[in-house]
Amino acid sequence: MRTALITGTIFFFVLILIIVFQNISGGAWVYILFFSYTANSGYVQPMIYMALLGFLFGAVSTLLITSLVNSGKDEEAPGGANW
């Protein structure tokens, strides 16, 4: 499961980076992957897509961090095991 979470985190992070670097020029158009939006087409739909992408990235990242933190507790030997 940890491998799937790492893969998902990297995937969503790369998608966010692609969108950021597409829009770094600051032009009149906003690109979200292969779709462009102008001021006439409205910004509600791209904002919903970006919010959904950010939510998914946050959820997968939180699950990954929780999995990594809790895995250390399972591998510890019980107290006094080396006596």
NORKANOR-V28694 format. One record per backbone hydrogen bond with DSSP energy under -1.0 kcal/mol. CO is the residue of the C=O (numbers start at 1). NH is the residue of the N-H. If there is no record, write none. Layout:
# NORKANOR-V28694
co: [CO/CO]
nh: [NH/NH]
This chain:
# NORKANOR-V28694
co: [1/2/3/4/5/6/7/8/9/10/11/12/13/14/15/16/17/18/19/30/32/35/37/43/44/45/46/47/48/49/50/51/52/53/54/55/56/57/58/59/60/61/62/63/64/65/66/67/71/78/80]
nh: [5/6/7/8/9/10/11/12/13/14/15/16/17/18/19/20/21/22/23/37/35/32/30/47/48/49/50/51/52/53/54/55/56/57/58/59/60/61/62/63/64/65/66/67/68/69/70/71/75/81/83]
